[in-house]
Amino acid sequence: MARVCQITGKRTQTGNNVSHANNKTKRKFYPNLQKKKFFVESTGEWVVLKVSTKAIKTINKNGLEATLRDAHKKGTLSL
């Protein structure tokens, strides 16, 4: 899987580098993705997810299973 967060669905965005002379060239904005191991208490297993740092904060606040449930409802979950 390419540069896409498995929880939030954040992906690479495109934009322009703009020089002082107002020349525009294409560039990419990459999300801050990290591979992180999480412990699933209900199954007693560890899972490795490629998630953005915002998703890590959300998981730390709400818990992994609640975050996965919310992402599934929103349709952003890609496991």
mmCIF file of the N, C-alpha and C atoms, coordinates in Angstrom:
data_MODEL
# 
_entry.id   MODEL 
# 
loop_
_atom_site.group_PDB 
_atom_site.id 
_atom_site.type_symbol 
_atom_site.label_atom_id 
_atom_site.label_alt_id 
_atom_site.label_comp_id 
_atom_site.label_asym_id 
_atom_site.label_entity_id 
_atom_site.label_seq_id 
_atom_site.pdbx_PDB_ins_code 
_atom_site.Cartn_x 
_atom_site.Cartn_y 
_atom_site.Cartn_z 
_atom_site.occupancy 
_atom_site.B_iso_or_equiv 
_atom_site.pdbx_formal_charge 
_atom_site.auth_seq_id 
_atom_site.auth_comp_id 
_atom_site.auth_asym_id 
_atom_site.auth_atom_id 
_atom_site.pdbx_PDB_model_num 
ATOM 1   N N  . MET A 1 1  ? 0.844   -1.175  0.000   1.00 0.00 ? 1  MET A N  1 
ATOM 2   C CA . MET A 1 1  ? 0.000   0.000   0.000   1.00 0.00 ? 1  MET A CA 1 
ATOM 3   C C  . MET A 1 1  ? 0.887   1.235   0.000   1.00 0.00 ? 1  MET A C  1 
ATOM 4   N N  . ALA A 1 2  ? 0.512   2.201   -0.819  1.00 0.00 ? 2  ALA A N  1 
ATOM 5   C CA . ALA A 1 2  ? 1.301   3.413   -0.964  1.00 0.00 ? 2  ALA A CA 1 
ATOM 6   C C  . ALA A 1 2  ? 1.106   4.327   0.240   1.00 0.00 ? 2  ALA A C  1 
ATOM 7   N N  . ARG A 1 3  ? 1.418   5.582   0.066   1.00 0.00 ? 3  ARG A N  1 
ATOM 8   C CA . ARG A 1 3  ? 1.411   6.543   1.178   1.00 0.00 ? 3  ARG A CA 1 
ATOM 9   C C  . ARG A 1 3  ? -0.013  6.955   1.529   1.00 0.00 ? 3  ARG A C  1 
ATOM 10  N N  . VAL A 1 4  ? -0.744  6.048   2.180   1.00 0.00 ? 4  VAL A N  1 
ATOM 11  C CA . VAL A 1 4  ? -2.126  6.300   2.598   1.00 0.00 ? 4  VAL A CA 1 
ATOM 12  C C  . VAL A 1 4  ? -2.279  5.810   4.026   1.00 0.00 ? 4  VAL A C  1 
ATOM 13  N N  . CYS A 1 5  ? -2.880  6.638   4.876   1.00 0.00 ? 5  CYS A N  1 
ATOM 14  C CA . CYS A 1 5  ? -3.157  6.249   6.260   1.00 0.00 ? 5  CYS A CA 1 
ATOM 15  C C  . CYS A 1 5  ? -4.286  5.230   6.258   1.00 0.00 ? 5  CYS A C  1 
ATOM 16  N N  . GLN A 1 6  ? -4.111  4.126   6.985   1.00 0.00 ? 6  GLN A N  1 
ATOM 17  C CA . GLN A 1 6  ? -5.108  3.069   7.010   1.00 0.00 ? 6  GLN A CA 1 
ATOM 18  C C  . GLN A 1 6  ? -6.316  3.421   7.869   1.00 0.00 ? 6  GLN A C  1 
ATOM 19  N N  . ILE A 1 7  ? -6.216  4.424   8.703   1.00 0.00 ? 7  ILE A N  1 
ATOM 20  C CA . ILE A 1 7  ? -7.330  4.808   9.571   1.00 0.00 ? 7  ILE A CA 1 
ATOM 21  C C  . ILE A 1 7  ? -8.068  6.019   9.002   1.00 0.00 ? 7  ILE A C  1 
ATOM 22  N N  . THR A 1 8  ? -7.348  7.098   8.739   1.00 0.00 ? 8  THR A N  1 
ATOM 23  C CA . THR A 1 8  ? -8.002  8.339   8.325   1.00 0.00 ? 8  THR A CA 1 
ATOM 24  C C  . THR A 1 8  ? -8.152  8.463   6.814   1.00 0.00 ? 8  THR A C  1 
ATOM 25  N N  . GLY A 1 9  ? -7.391  7.695   6.050   1.00 0.00 ? 9  GLY A N  1 
ATOM 26  C CA . GLY A 1 9  ? -7.453  7.794   4.601   1.00 0.00 ? 9  GLY A CA 1 
ATOM 27  C C  . GLY A 1 9  ? -6.646  8.945   4.031   1.00 0.00 ? 9  GLY A C  1 
ATOM 28  N N  . LYS A 1 10 ? -5.844  9.611   4.873   1.00 0.00 ? 10 LYS A N  1 
ATOM 29  C CA . LYS A 1 10 ? -5.004  10.706  4.375   1.00 0.00 ? 10 LYS A CA 1 
ATOM 30  C C  . LYS A 1 10 ? -4.063  10.156  3.320   1.00 0.00 ? 10 LYS A C  1 
ATOM 31  N N  . ARG A 1 11 ? -3.896  10.931  2.240   1.00 0.00 ? 11 ARG A N  1 
ATOM 32  C CA . ARG A 1 11 ? -3.018  10.496  1.166   1.00 0.00 ? 11 ARG A CA 1 
ATOM 33  C C  . ARG A 1 11 ? -2.208  11.671  0.643   1.00 0.00 ? 11 ARG A C  1 
ATOM 34  N N  . THR A 1 12 ? -1.307  11.388  -0.294  1.00 0.00 ? 12 THR A N  1 
ATOM 35  C CA . THR A 1 12 ? -0.454  12.416  -0.869  1.00 0.00 ? 12 THR A CA 1 
ATOM 36  C C  . THR A 1 12 ? -1.303  13.450  -1.595  1.00 0.00 ? 12 THR A C  1 
ATOM 37  N N  . GLN A 1 13 ? -0.997  14.733  -1.374  1.00 0.00 ? 13 GLN A N  1 
ATOM 38  C CA . GLN A 1 13 ? -1.664  15.818  -2.087  1.00 0.00 ? 13 GLN A CA 1 
ATOM 39  C C  . GLN A 1 13 ? -0.656  16.469  -3.019  1.00 0.00 ? 13 GLN A C  1 
ATOM 40  N N  . THR A 1 14 ? -1.163  17.118  -4.062  1.00 0.00 ? 14 THR A N  1 
ATOM 41  C CA . THR A 1 14 ? -0.272  17.802  -4.991  1.00 0.00 ? 14 THR A CA 1 
ATOM 42  C C  . THR A 1 14 ? -0.481  19.304  -4.895  1.00 0.00 ? 14 THR A C  1 
ATOM 43  N N  . GLY A 1 15 ? 0.549   20.027  -5.285  1.00 0.00 ? 15 GLY A N  1 
ATOM 44  C CA . GLY A 1 15 ? 0.491   21.481  -5.260  1.00 0.00 ? 15 GLY A CA 1 
ATOM 45  C C  . GLY A 1 15 ? 1.624   22.036  -6.096  1.00 0.00 ? 15 GLY A C  1 
ATOM 46  N N  . ASN A 1 16 ? 1.959   23.267  -5.858  1.00 0.00 ? 16 ASN A N  1 
ATOM 47  C CA . ASN A 1 16 ? 2.999   23.936  -6.634  1.00 0.00 ? 16 ASN A CA 1 
ATOM 48  C C  . ASN A 1 16 ? 4.096   24.475  -5.730  1.00 0.00 ? 16 ASN A C  1 
ATOM 49  N N  . ASN A 1 17 ? 5.342   24.371  -6.201  1.00 0.00 ? 17 ASN A N  1 
ATOM 50  C CA . ASN A 1 17 ? 6.424   25.190  -5.677  1.00 0.00 ? 17 ASN A CA 1 
ATOM 51  C C  . ASN A 1 17 ? 6.328   26.513  -6.414  1.00 0.00 ? 17 ASN A C  1 
ATOM 52  N N  . VAL A 1 18 ? 6.351   27.613  -5.698  1.00 0.00 ? 18 VAL A N  1 
ATOM 53  C CA . VAL A 1 18 ? 6.255   28.921  -6.335  1.00 0.00 ? 18 VAL A CA 1 
ATOM 54  C C  . VAL A 1 18 ? 7.542   29.681  -6.035  1.00 0.00 ? 18 VAL A C  1 
ATOM 55  N N  . SER A 1 19 ? 8.254   30.023  -7.100  1.00 0.00 ? 19 SER A N  1 
ATOM 56  C CA . SER A 1 19 ? 9.528   30.719  -6.935  1.00 0.00 ? 19 SER A CA 1 
ATOM 57  C C  . SER A 1 19 ? 9.291   32.211  -6.730  1.00 0.00 ? 19 SER A C  1 
ATOM 58  N N  . HIS A 1 20 ? 10.365  32.907  -6.457  1.00 0.00 ? 20 HIS A N  1 
ATOM 59  C CA . HIS A 1 20 ? 10.290  34.363  -6.284  1.00 0.00 ? 20 HIS A CA 1 
ATOM 60  C C  . HIS A 1 20 ? 9.826   35.040  -7.574  1.00 0.00 ? 20 HIS A C  1 
ATOM 61  N N  . ALA A 1 21 ? 10.162  34.431  -8.713  1.00 0.00 ? 21 ALA A N  1 
ATOM 62  C CA . ALA A 1 21 ? 9.743   34.967  -10.014 1.00 0.00 ? 21 ALA A CA 1 
ATOM 63  C C  . ALA A 1 21 ? 8.350   34.459  -10.403 1.00 0.00 ? 21 ALA A C  1 
ATOM 64  N N  . ASN A 1 22 ? 7.674   33.820  -9.473  1.00 0.00 ? 22 ASN A N  1 
ATOM 65  C CA . ASN A 1 22 ? 6.311   33.296  -9.644  1.00 0.00 ? 22 ASN A CA 1 
ATOM 66  C C  . ASN A 1 22 ? 6.247   32.151  -10.656 1.00 0.00 ? 22 ASN A C  1 
ATOM 67  N N  . ASN A 1 23 ? 7.384   31.427  -10.828 1.00 0.00 ? 23 ASN A N  1 
ATOM 68  C CA . ASN A 1 23 ? 7.365   30.202  -11.628 1.00 0.00 ? 23 ASN A CA 1 
ATOM 69  C C  . ASN A 1 23 ? 6.744   29.100  -10.786 1.00 0.00 ? 23 ASN A C  1 
ATOM 70  N N  . LYS A 1 24 ? 5.923   28.265  -11.409 1.00 0.00 ? 24 LYS A N  1 
ATOM 71  C CA . LYS A 1 24 ? 5.231   27.206  -10.672 1.00 0.00 ? 24 LYS A CA 1 
ATOM 72  C C  . LYS A 1 24 ? 5.657   25.847  -11.205 1.00 0.00 ? 24 LYS A C  1 
ATOM 73  N N  . THR A 1 25 ? 6.104   24.975  -10.314 1.00 0.00 ? 25 THR A N  1 
ATOM 74  C CA . THR A 1 25 ? 6.426   23.600  -10.660 1.00 0.00 ? 25 THR A CA 1 
ATOM 75  C C  . THR A 1 25 ? 5.685   22.687  -9.703  1.00 0.00 ? 25 THR A C  1 
ATOM 76  N N  . LYS A 1 26 ? 5.272   21.543  -10.203 1.00 0.00 ? 26 LYS A N  1 
ATOM 77  C CA . LYS A 1 26 ? 4.497   20.614  -9.390  1.00 0.00 ? 26 LYS A CA 1 
ATOM 78  C C  . LYS A 1 26 ? 5.348   20.023  -8.267  1.00 0.00 ? 26 LYS A C  1 
ATOM 79  N N  . ARG A 1 27 ? 4.701   19.773  -7.147  1.00 0.00 ? 27 ARG A N  1 
ATOM 80  C CA . ARG A 1 27 ? 5.349   19.111  -6.014  1.00 0.00 ? 27 ARG A CA 1 
ATOM 81  C C  . ARG A 1 27 ? 4.315   18.277  -5.296  1.00 0.00 ? 27 ARG A C  1 
ATOM 82  N N  . LYS A 1 28 ? 4.753   17.482  -4.330  1.00 0.00 ? 28 LYS A N  1 
ATOM 83  C CA . LYS A 1 28 ? 3.853   16.633  -3.562  1.00 0.00 ? 28 LYS A CA 1 
ATOM 84  C C  . LYS A 1 28 ? 3.975   16.944  -2.082  1.00 0.00 ? 28 LYS A C  1 
ATOM 85  N N  . PHE A 1 29 ? 2.849   16.892  -1.401  1.00 0.00 ? 29 PHE A N  1 
ATOM 86  C CA . PHE A 1 29 ? 2.793   17.022  0.050   1.00 0.00 ? 29 PHE A CA 1 
ATOM 87  C C  . PHE A 1 29 ? 2.483   15.642  0.610   1.00 0.00 ? 29 PHE A C  1 
ATOM 88  N N  . TYR A 1 30 ? 3.429   15.054  1.325   1.00 0.00 ? 30 TYR A N  1 
ATOM 89  C CA . TYR A 1 30 ? 3.247   13.705  1.856   1.00 0.00 ? 30 TYR A CA 1 
ATOM 90  C C  . TYR A 1 30 ? 2.688   13.765  3.274   1.00 0.00 ? 30 TYR A C  1 
ATOM 91  N N  . PRO A 1 31 ? 1.767   12.857  3.615   1.00 0.00 ? 31 PRO A N  1 
ATOM 92  C CA . PRO A 1 31 ? 1.286   12.804  5.001   1.00 0.00 ? 31 PRO A CA 1 
ATOM 93  C C  . PRO A 1 31 ? 2.373   12.223  5.900   1.00 0.00 ? 31 PRO A C  1 
ATOM 94  N N  . ASN A 1 32 ? 2.324   12.572  7.171   1.00 0.00 ? 32 ASN A N  1 
ATOM 95  C CA . ASN A 1 32 ? 3.317   12.090  8.124   1.00 0.00 ? 32 ASN A CA 1 
ATOM 96  C C  . ASN A 1 32 ? 2.888   10.705  8.594   1.00 0.00 ? 32 ASN A C  1 
ATOM 97  N N  . LEU A 1 33 ? 3.287   9.667   7.852   1.00 0.00 ? 33 LEU A N  1 
ATOM 98  C CA . LEU A 1 33 ? 2.882   8.297   8.150   1.00 0.00 ? 33 LEU A CA 1 
ATOM 99  C C  . LEU A 1 33 ? 3.961   7.567   8.930   1.00 0.00 ? 33 LEU A C  1 
ATOM 100 N N  . GLN A 1 34 ? 3.518   6.739   9.862   1.00 0.00 ? 34 GLN A N  1 
ATOM 101 C CA . GLN A 1 34 ? 4.407   5.931   10.688  1.00 0.00 ? 34 GLN A CA 1 
ATOM 102 C C  . GLN A 1 34 ? 3.872   4.507   10.727  1.00 0.00 ? 34 GLN A C  1 
ATOM 103 N N  . LYS A 1 35 ? 4.787   3.532   10.742  1.00 0.00 ? 35 LYS A N  1 
ATOM 104 C CA . LYS A 1 35 ? 4.366   2.153   10.993  1.00 0.00 ? 35 LYS A CA 1 
ATOM 105 C C  . LYS A 1 35 ? 4.364   1.969   12.496  1.00 0.00 ? 35 LYS A C  1 
ATOM 106 N N  . LYS A 1 36 ? 3.243   1.521   13.040  1.00 0.00 ? 36 LYS A N  1 
ATOM 107 C CA . LYS A 1 36 ? 3.091   1.451   14.495  1.00 0.00 ? 36 LYS A CA 1 
ATOM 108 C C  . LYS A 1 36 ? 2.411   0.150   14.863  1.00 0.00 ? 36 LYS A C  1 
ATOM 109 N N  . LYS A 1 37 ? 2.901   -0.482  15.928  1.00 0.00 ? 37 LYS A N  1 
ATOM 110 C CA . LYS A 1 37 ? 2.278   -1.698  16.447  1.00 0.00 ? 37 LYS A CA 1 
ATOM 111 C C  . LYS A 1 37 ? 1.274   -1.323  17.531  1.00 0.00 ? 37 LYS A C  1 
ATOM 112 N N  . PHE A 1 38 ? 0.079   -1.884  17.433  1.00 0.00 ? 38 PHE A N  1 
ATOM 113 C CA . PHE A 1 38 ? -0.967  -1.662  18.424  1.00 0.00 ? 38 PHE A CA 1 
ATOM 114 C C  . PHE A 1 38 ? -1.419  -3.008  18.966  1.00 0.00 ? 38 PHE A C  1 
ATOM 115 N N  . PHE A 1 39 ? -1.777  -3.023  20.252  1.00 0.00 ? 39 PHE A N  1 
ATOM 116 C CA . PHE A 1 39 ? -2.264  -4.232  20.888  1.00 0.00 ? 39 PHE A CA 1 
ATOM 117 C C  . PHE A 1 39 ? -3.783  -4.205  20.899  1.00 0.00 ? 39 PHE A C  1 
ATOM 118 N N  . VAL A 1 40 ? -4.401  -5.258  20.344  1.00 0.00 ? 40 VAL A N  1 
ATOM 119 C CA . VAL A 1 40 ? -5.856  -5.380  20.335  1.00 0.00 ? 40 VAL A CA 1 
ATOM 120 C C  . VAL A 1 40 ? -6.242  -6.222  21.544  1.00 0.00 ? 40 VAL A C  1 
ATOM 121 N N  . GLU A 1 41 ? -6.883  -5.586  22.529  1.00 0.00 ? 41 GLU A N  1 
ATOM 122 C CA . GLU A 1 41 ? -7.176  -6.269  23.780  1.00 0.00 ? 41 GLU A CA 1 
ATOM 123 C C  . GLU A 1 41 ? -8.185  -7.397  23.619  1.00 0.00 ? 41 GLU A C  1 
ATOM 124 N N  . SER A 1 42 ? -9.163  -7.244  22.729  1.00 0.00 ? 42 SER A N  1 
ATOM 125 C CA . SER A 1 42 ? -10.213 -8.252  22.591  1.00 0.00 ? 42 SER A CA 1 
ATOM 126 C C  . SER A 1 42 ? -9.671  -9.575  22.046  1.00 0.00 ? 42 SER A C  1 
ATOM 127 N N  . THR A 1 43 ? -8.675  -9.504  21.151  1.00 0.00 ? 43 THR A N  1 
ATOM 128 C CA . THR A 1 43 ? -8.118  -10.729 20.575  1.00 0.00 ? 43 THR A CA 1 
ATOM 129 C C  . THR A 1 43 ? -6.779  -11.111 21.194  1.00 0.00 ? 43 THR A C  1 
ATOM 130 N N  . GLY A 1 44 ? -6.152  -10.178 21.899  1.00 0.00 ? 44 GLY A N  1 
ATOM 131 C CA . GLY A 1 44 ? -4.849  -10.459 22.507  1.00 0.00 ? 44 GLY A CA 1 
ATOM 132 C C  . GLY A 1 44 ? -3.725  -10.490 21.494  1.00 0.00 ? 44 GLY A C  1 
ATOM 133 N N  . GLU A 1 45 ? -3.880  -9.816  20.361  1.00 0.00 ? 45 GLU A N  1 
ATOM 134 C CA . GLU A 1 45 ? -2.873  -9.835  19.308  1.00 0.00 ? 45 GLU A CA 1 
ATOM 135 C C  . GLU A 1 45 ? -2.327  -8.435  19.059  1.00 0.00 ? 45 GLU A C  1 
ATOM 136 N N  . TRP A 1 46 ? -1.137  -8.385  18.458  1.00 0.00 ? 46 TRP A N  1 
ATOM 137 C CA . TRP A 1 46 ? -0.535  -7.141  18.014  1.00 0.00 ? 46 TRP A CA 1 
ATOM 138 C C  . TRP A 1 46 ? -0.806  -6.986  16.530  1.00 0.00 ? 46 TRP A C  1 
ATOM 139 N N  . VAL A 1 47 ? -1.119  -5.783  16.101  1.00 0.00 ? 47 VAL A N  1 
ATOM 140 C CA . VAL A 1 47 ? -1.301  -5.488  14.687  1.00 0.00 ? 47 VAL A CA 1 
ATOM 141 C C  . VAL A 1 47 ? -0.396  -4.315  14.319  1.00 0.00 ? 47 VAL A C  1 
ATOM 142 N N  . VAL A 1 48 ? 0.130   -4.357  13.107  1.00 0.00 ? 48 VAL A N  1 
ATOM 143 C CA . VAL A 1 48 ? 0.982   -3.283  12.607  1.00 0.00 ? 48 VAL A CA 1 
ATOM 144 C C  . VAL A 1 48 ? 0.165   -2.491  11.601  1.00 0.00 ? 48 VAL A C  1 
ATOM 145 N N  . LEU A 1 49 ? 0.040   -1.186  11.834  1.00 0.00 ? 49 LEU A N  1 
ATOM 146 C CA . LEU A 1 49 ? -0.718  -0.314  10.954  1.00 0.00 ? 49 LEU A CA 1 
ATOM 147 C C  . LEU A 1 49 ? 0.171   0.811   10.452  1.00 0.00 ? 49 LEU A C  1 
ATOM 148 N N  . LYS A 1 50 ? -0.087  1.254   9.230   1.00 0.00 ? 50 LYS A N  1 
ATOM 149 C CA . LYS A 1 50 ? 0.583   2.437   8.683   1.00 0.00 ? 50 LYS A CA 1 
ATOM 150 C C  . LYS A 1 50 ? -0.392  3.587   8.872   1.00 0.00 ? 50 LYS A C  1 
ATOM 151 N N  . VAL A 1 51 ? -0.127  4.422   9.883   1.00 0.00 ? 51 VAL A N  1 
ATOM 152 C CA . VAL A 1 51 ? -1.077  5.460   10.264  1.00 0.00 ? 51 VAL A CA 1 
ATOM 153 C C  . VAL A 1 51 ? -0.392  6.825   10.331  1.00 0.00 ? 51 VAL A C  1 
ATOM 154 N N  . SER A 1 52 ? -1.199  7.871   10.180  1.00 0.00 ? 52 SER A N  1 
ATOM 155 C CA . SER A 1 52 ? -0.694  9.230   10.314  1.00 0.00 ? 52 SER A CA 1 
ATOM 156 C C  . SER A 1 52 ? -0.531  9.551   11.800  1.00 0.00 ? 52 SER A C  1 
ATOM 157 N N  . THR A 1 53 ? 0.225   10.587  12.086  1.00 0.00 ? 53 THR A N  1 
ATOM 158 C CA . THR A 1 53 ? 0.446   10.956  13.482  1.00 0.00 ? 53 THR A CA 1 
ATOM 159 C C  . THR A 1 53 ? -0.845  11.444  14.128  1.00 0.00 ? 53 THR A C  1 
ATOM 160 N N  . LYS A 1 54 ? -1.730  12.051  13.342  1.00 0.00 ? 54 LYS A N  1 
ATOM 161 C CA . LYS A 1 54 ? -3.034  12.447  13.868  1.00 0.00 ? 54 LYS A CA 1 
ATOM 162 C C  . LYS A 1 54 ? -3.836  11.220  14.281  1.00 0.00 ? 54 LYS A C  1 
ATOM 163 N N  . ALA A 1 55 ? -3.761  10.149  13.497  1.00 0.00 ? 55 ALA A N  1 
ATOM 164 C CA . ALA A 1 55 ? -4.473  8.916   13.833  1.00 0.00 ? 55 ALA A CA 1 
ATOM 165 C C  . ALA A 1 55 ? -3.892  8.280   15.099  1.00 0.00 ? 55 ALA A C  1 
ATOM 166 N N  . ILE A 1 56 ? -2.575  8.384   15.291  1.00 0.00 ? 56 ILE A N  1 
ATOM 167 C CA . ILE A 1 56 ? -1.953  7.849   16.503  1.00 0.00 ? 56 ILE A CA 1 
ATOM 168 C C  . ILE A 1 56 ? -2.483  8.578   17.727  1.00 0.00 ? 56 ILE A C  1 
ATOM 169 N N  . LYS A 1 57 ? -2.598  9.914   17.635  1.00 0.00 ? 57 LYS A N  1 
ATOM 170 C CA . LYS A 1 57 ? -3.152  10.689  18.745  1.00 0.00 ? 57 LYS A CA 1 
ATOM 171 C C  . LYS A 1 57 ? -4.588  10.285  19.028  1.00 0.00 ? 57 LYS A C  1 
ATOM 172 N N  . THR A 1 58 ? -5.382  10.071  17.984  1.00 0.00 ? 58 THR A N  1 
ATOM 173 C CA . THR A 1 58 ? -6.776  9.669   18.148  1.00 0.00 ? 58 THR A CA 1 
ATOM 174 C C  . THR A 1 58 ? -6.873  8.298   18.799  1.00 0.00 ? 58 THR A C  1 
ATOM 175 N N  . ILE A 1 59 ? -6.012  7.372   18.392  1.00 0.00 ? 59 ILE A N  1 
ATOM 176 C CA . ILE A 1 59 ? -6.009  6.029   18.975  1.00 0.00 ? 59 ILE A CA 1 
ATOM 177 C C  . ILE A 1 59 ? -5.602  6.095   20.441  1.00 0.00 ? 59 ILE A C  1 
ATOM 178 N N  . ASN A 1 60 ? -4.619  6.918   20.773  1.00 0.00 ? 60 ASN A N  1 
ATOM 179 C CA . ASN A 1 60 ? -4.211  7.059   22.169  1.00 0.00 ? 60 ASN A CA 1 
ATOM 180 C C  . ASN A 1 60 ? -5.326  7.638   23.027  1.00 0.00 ? 60 ASN A C  1 
ATOM 181 N N  . LYS A 1 61 ? -6.131  8.521   22.453  1.00 0.00 ? 61 LYS A N  1 
ATOM 182 C CA . LYS A 1 61 ? -7.209  9.158   23.198  1.00 0.00 ? 61 LYS A CA 1 
ATOM 183 C C  . LYS A 1 61 ? -8.425  8.249   23.348  1.00 0.00 ? 61 LYS A C  1 
ATOM 184 N N  . ASN A 1 62 ? -8.883  7.649   22.238  1.00 0.00 ? 62 ASN A N  1 
ATOM 185 C CA . ASN A 1 62 ? -10.138 6.894   22.244  1.00 0.00 ? 62 ASN A CA 1 
ATOM 186 C C  . ASN A 1 62 ? -9.973  5.387   22.329  1.00 0.00 ? 62 ASN A C  1 
ATOM 187 N N  . GLY A 1 63 ? -8.796  4.878   22.034  1.00 0.00 ? 63 GLY A N  1 
ATOM 188 C CA . GLY A 1 63 ? -8.590  3.435   21.992  1.00 0.00 ? 63 GLY A CA 1 
ATOM 189 C C  . GLY A 1 63 ? -8.657  2.940   20.558  1.00 0.00 ? 63 GLY A C  1 
ATOM 190 N N  . LEU A 1 64 ? -7.994  1.813   20.313  1.00 0.00 ? 64 LEU A N  1 
ATOM 191 C CA . LEU A 1 64 ? -7.884  1.291   18.952  1.00 0.00 ? 64 LEU A CA 1 
ATOM 192 C C  . LEU A 1 64 ? -9.226  0.819   18.412  1.00 0.00 ? 64 LEU A C  1 
ATOM 193 N N  . GLU A 1 65 ? -9.950  0.045   19.183  1.00 0.00 ? 65 GLU A N  1 
ATOM 194 C CA . GLU A 1 65 ? -11.193 -0.540  18.681  1.00 0.00 ? 65 GLU A CA 1 
ATOM 195 C C  . GLU A 1 65 ? -12.253 0.523   18.410  1.00 0.00 ? 65 GLU A C  1 
ATOM 196 N N  . ALA A 1 66 ? -12.345 1.528   19.268  1.00 0.00 ? 66 ALA A N  1 
ATOM 197 C CA . ALA A 1 66 ? -13.310 2.612   19.044  1.00 0.00 ? 66 ALA A CA 1 
ATOM 198 C C  . ALA A 1 66 ? -12.940 3.414   17.798  1.00 0.00 ? 66 ALA A C  1 
ATOM 199 N N  . THR A 1 67 ? -11.649 3.649   17.597  1.00 0.00 ? 67 THR A N  1 
ATOM 200 C CA . THR A 1 67 ? -11.192 4.390   16.429  1.00 0.00 ? 67 THR A CA 1 
ATOM 201 C C  . THR A 1 67 ? -11.459 3.606   15.152  1.00 0.00 ? 67 THR A C  1 
ATOM 202 N N  . LEU A 1 68 ? -11.225 2.294   15.181  1.00 0.00 ? 68 LEU A N  1 
ATOM 203 C CA . LEU A 1 68 ? -11.503 1.457   14.019  1.00 0.00 ? 68 LEU A CA 1 
ATOM 204 C C  . LEU A 1 68 ? -12.996 1.445   13.702  1.00 0.00 ? 68 LEU A C  1 
ATOM 205 N N  . ARG A 1 69 ? -13.812 1.397   14.737  1.00 0.00 ? 69 ARG A N  1 
ATOM 206 C CA . ARG A 1 69 ? -15.271 1.401   14.551  1.00 0.00 ? 69 ARG A CA 1 
ATOM 207 C C  . ARG A 1 69 ? -15.716 2.709   13.889  1.00 0.00 ? 69 ARG A C  1 
ATOM 208 N N  . ASP A 1 70 ? -15.203 3.836   14.375  1.00 0.00 ? 70 ASP A N  1 
ATOM 209 C CA . ASP A 1 70 ? -15.553 5.139   13.801  1.00 0.00 ? 70 ASP A CA 1 
ATOM 210 C C  . ASP A 1 70 ? -15.075 5.250   12.360  1.00 0.00 ? 70 ASP A C  1 
ATOM 211 N N  . ALA A 1 71 ? -13.857 4.764   12.070  1.00 0.00 ? 71 ALA A N  1 
ATOM 212 C CA . ALA A 1 71 ? -13.320 4.832   10.717  1.00 0.00 ? 71 ALA A CA 1 
ATOM 213 C C  . ALA A 1 71 ? -14.144 3.961   9.769   1.00 0.00 ? 71 ALA A C  1 
ATOM 214 N N  . HIS A 1 72 ? -14.625 2.829   10.270  1.00 0.00 ? 72 HIS A N  1 
ATOM 215 C CA . HIS A 1 72 ? -15.455 1.947   9.443   1.00 0.00 ? 72 HIS A CA 1 
ATOM 216 C C  . HIS A 1 72 ? -16.784 2.618   9.107   1.00 0.00 ? 72 HIS A C  1 
ATOM 217 N N  . LYS A 1 73 ? -17.361 3.327   10.084  1.00 0.00 ? 73 LYS A N  1 
ATOM 218 C CA . LYS A 1 73 ? -18.619 4.045   9.845   1.00 0.00 ? 73 LYS A CA 1 
ATOM 219 C C  . LYS A 1 73 ? -18.440 5.149   8.808   1.00 0.00 ? 73 LYS A C  1 
ATOM 220 N N  . LYS A 1 74 ? -17.300 5.866   8.893   1.00 0.00 ? 74 LYS A N  1 
ATOM 221 C CA . LYS A 1 74 ? -17.037 6.955   7.959   1.00 0.00 ? 74 LYS A CA 1 
ATOM 222 C C  . LYS A 1 74 ? -16.623 6.461   6.595   1.00 0.00 ? 74 LYS A C  1 
ATOM 223 N N  . GLY A 1 75 ? -16.183 5.212   6.503   1.00 0.00 ? 75 GLY A N  1 
ATOM 224 C CA . GLY A 1 75 ? -15.759 4.647   5.223   1.00 0.00 ? 75 GLY A CA 1 
ATOM 225 C C  . GLY A 1 75 ? -14.325 4.916   4.870   1.00 0.00 ? 75 GLY A C  1 
ATOM 226 N N  . THR A 1 76 ? -13.510 5.348   5.829   1.00 0.00 ? 76 THR A N  1 
ATOM 227 C CA . THR A 1 76 ? -12.108 5.655   5.554   1.00 0.00 ? 76 THR A CA 1 
ATOM 228 C C  . THR A 1 76 ? -11.183 4.494   5.884   1.00 0.00 ? 76 THR A C  1 
ATOM 229 N N  . LEU A 1 77 ? -11.707 3.439   6.466   1.00 0.00 ? 77 LEU A N  1 
ATOM 230 C CA . LEU A 1 77 ? -10.882 2.316   6.903   1.00 0.00 ? 77 LEU A CA 1 
ATOM 231 C C  . LEU A 1 77 ? -10.394 1.531   5.694   1.00 0.00 ? 77 LEU A C  1 
ATOM 232 N N  . SER A 1 78 ? -9.090  1.289   5.608   1.00 0.00 ? 78 SER A N  1 
ATOM 233 C CA . SER A 1 78 ? -8.523  0.523   4.489   1.00 0.00 ? 78 SER A CA 1 
ATOM 234 C C  . SER A 1 78 ? -7.512  -0.465  5.038   1.00 0.00 ? 78 SER A C  1 
ATOM 235 N N  . LEU A 1 79 ? -7.982  -1.590  5.508   1.00 0.00 ? 79 LEU A N  1 
ATOM 236 C CA . LEU A 1 79 ? -7.083  -2.628  6.042   1.00 0.00 ? 79 LEU A CA 1 
ATOM 237 C C  . LEU A 1 79 ? -6.925  -3.774  5.082   1.00 0.00 ? 79 LEU A C  1 
# 
